[in-house]
């Protein structure tokens, strides 16, 4: 069997794995990247929502969510679909998720994710010296969250804003700030705008980062092979088995999205991850269109809108259907109807391109980061829909942990086990 000895083997060539590889190189390690697809960034990173929401980090688990979820299940175009599986991992995840659906857990997780979001924002700014923002369409658009329900809007503005960063808007004022909302504004209870949030193309970011990795003197390249098993001995991982042979190393980093769950299981580690399937639509924007200039989130419909260059990206929905990436025609049709109703003149909807991807989520929406019981196996997984947002932050924290440097804030329940 082929053997490749490396100092650090990063498993996963999405945005989290690529960022992990970069920060580990910067910390002085020699790194090889293991990616099962023929190209990097072709999984959950390919056509995600494109929003970098550093200050809007609402965990999925919250008080009242189980009741709302039951209502969504009976809505034809509701944001949630659930298909029961004969898989205990689905039911264990659901049980842990429900245990986190309370206000206290939500507040605790939100506070930690805000720390992580701010750190990620700083790390992205630091990366600009090596990867110019223009290469991946980064734009400081700001984020506008709009509310159709008066109850949802009142609950949102009741939350504390200690740094006094948000602008609270009436429904009519949302259309003044963002012309693309002119049709929807009369039906809105209001909106909240936060400056400092960005939009960018995650796939282009992955490609730009890969180019920098390949030029780095300590980068040992990308091995395109499917990792199938971790081999452990004497309390450590000594190799990862692939379809083409064994890859050996001193350290191994799991950053393979939902694929990390199965690989970790081969080393006797149960990761509390579940693939939340999300959909996106991409449509071209011409001179005649009124595409949103700010990043927009329709809170009650759980739908994101972002203009990335000359394209409109719309992302929505959570399907709990296992590791199924197929395009459900009914879900695509429902999302397309919603988009046309919400922003009828924003793009050329006759040329919509649908996509679906699996977002590996933990029950409380906080990623898993750091060492495992195997001394040289490290985690950087479970980012859910915020992989692009948190990738730079968790990669930098991973480098701190692996070099023994103190982290800038306590990781608490980001660590495994939890």
Secondary structure as GFF3:
##gff-version 3
##sequence-region A 1 418
A	DSSP	beta_strand	2	11	.	.	.	ID=ss1
A	DSSP	alpha_helix	15	26	.	.	.	ID=ss2
A	DSSP	beta_strand	31	35	.	.	.	ID=ss3
A	DSSP	beta_strand	51	52	.	.	.	ID=ss4
A	DSSP	alpha_helix	65	73	.	.	.	ID=ss5
A	DSSP	beta_strand	80	82	.	.	.	ID=ss6
A	DSSP	alpha_helix	88	99	.	.	.	ID=ss7
A	DSSP	alpha_helix	103	127	.	.	.	ID=ss8
A	DSSP	three_ten_helix	133	136	.	.	.	ID=ss9
A	DSSP	beta_strand	143	147	.	.	.	ID=ss10
A	DSSP	alpha_helix	150	158	.	.	.	ID=ss11
A	DSSP	beta_strand	166	169	.	.	.	ID=ss12
A	DSSP	alpha_helix	171	177	.	.	.	ID=ss13
A	DSSP	three_ten_helix	179	181	.	.	.	ID=ss14
A	DSSP	alpha_helix	182	185	.	.	.	ID=ss15
A	DSSP	beta_strand	190	194	.	.	.	ID=ss16
A	DSSP	beta_strand	198	199	.	.	.	ID=ss17
A	DSSP	alpha_helix	202	214	.	.	.	ID=ss18
A	DSSP	beta_strand	219	224	.	.	.	ID=ss19
A	DSSP	beta_strand	227	233	.	.	.	ID=ss20
A	DSSP	beta_strand	236	242	.	.	.	ID=ss21
A	DSSP	beta_strand	245	254	.	.	.	ID=ss22
A	DSSP	alpha_helix	259	265	.	.	.	ID=ss23
A	DSSP	beta_strand	274	284	.	.	.	ID=ss24
A	DSSP	beta_strand	295	298	.	.	.	ID=ss25
A	DSSP	beta_strand	303	308	.	.	.	ID=ss26
A	DSSP	beta_strand	311	320	.	.	.	ID=ss27
A	DSSP	alpha_helix	329	342	.	.	.	ID=ss28
A	DSSP	three_ten_helix	349	351	.	.	.	ID=ss29
A	DSSP	beta_strand	353	361	.	.	.	ID=ss30
A	DSSP	beta_strand	368	371	.	.	.	ID=ss31
A	DSSP	beta_strand	377	381	.	.	.	ID=ss32
A	DSSP	three_ten_helix	384	386	.	.	.	ID=ss33
A	DSSP	alpha_helix	387	403	.	.	.	ID=ss34
A	DSSP	three_ten_helix	412	414	.	.	.	ID=ss35
###
